Amino acid sequence: MRSVSEEPVPLHEEFIYCCGAATHVLKCGPWKDLSKDESKNLPRLLFMIIPGNPGLAGYYRTFIQALYCGLNQQYPVWVVSHAGHCKPPSGMEMIEDTDIKELEDVFGLNGQVEHKLNFLKKNVSKDIKLVLIAHSIGCYITLEMMKRASELQVH
């Protein structure tokens, strides 16, 4: 008989374009899109990790799995890489090939703040409460996010 801690922890990995830059996202929990699913069964709380430098999502893999298990697998735990701080999979470029330039400098500090806000806007419903966990420069990014978007429901 396997104990709960030996069960595989569900982990979803994706590479997306956010603000035109390649972005690595790791998600613990079965919830792949919290912006479109209005199900009453989904939790209305998201734990989101903002990395330090380098902003590699993979560095936090073990941490988010442990946190997810520590929360009795009831709340999604996501980590979002910094814009461009990932090696995109084959066939994906570092910068999206588009005529629209979303940010002047998505790779700079201001751009990283806007990158995280844009990610939330496109992927998380406004009624979902957030617990933001950050490391190093991620703390600065988090504070700036809260200043710029006072509508965020941060707990």
Sequence and secondary structure as in RCSB ss.txt:
>XXXX:A:sequence
MRSVSEEPVPLHEEFIYCCGAATHVLKCGPWKDLSKDESKNLPRLLFMIIPGNPGLAGYYRTFIQALYCGLNQQY
PVWVVSHAGHCKPPSGMEMIEDTDIKELEDVFGLNGQVEHKLNFLKKNVSKDIKLVLIAHSIGCYITLEMMKRAS
ELQVH
>XXXX:A:secstr
   GGGS   EEEEEEEETTEEEEEEEESS S BTT   TTS SEEEEEE  SS  GGGGHHHHHHHHHHTTT S
 EEEE  TT S   TT  SB   S    TTTTSHHHHHHHHHHHHHHHB TTSEEEEEE THHHHHHHHHHHH T
TS B 
